Amino acid sequence: MASQNIEIYVCALDPSLWPQTLKEITRQLGAEATSIFAIEPAEQRMEFAQIWGADLAQVAADAARTNAINPFLTIGWHSQIDEPFRMRTFAAPEEIRPTQYYREFMASKGWFDFVGMTLQKSARRYTASCP
């Protein structure tokens, strides 16, 4: 994921590169979608900056509706910058499948496990990529 992380930082300098970069990251990882987002856990707020492989408006609306029950909202605070994380590090599949969050946000898109990386963080907010 280190090379993908470098590509992400290059895109920050030239935003026109986002679509192709996210498409390539998604392909390399065998994922269905890739997104760049910022989360403010205390405010239960998640903002998507870019997404590839899913409808940005729909994912953002679904996230806004389910943030209050999202068990992964603070995941970026539990990993170091540039350190990969995945869902299974924080919860076993059998613990997630019965949750309302899984049913209403993840399953409705055909998503389950995920990997990601914290790009920056502060006491109030963090930014991550998640294919």
Number of C-alpha atoms within 10 A of each C-alpha: 15 11 8 15 16 11 16 21 12 14 17 11 9 10 12 10 14 21 15 12 18 26 19 15 23 19 14 12 13 10 17 15 20 26 23 22 19 20 22 18 21 11 11 16 17 20 15 18 14 15 23 21 15 13 10 15 11 10 17 17 12 15 22 15 15 18 19 14 16 18 15 13 17 16 20 26 17 10 14 14 16 17 13 18 19 14 16 14 9 12 12 11 12 8 10 18 14 10 13 14 20 20 14 15 20 18 13 11 13 9 13 15 13 14 17 21 24 25 21 15 18 10 9 11 18 21 21 21 24 21 24
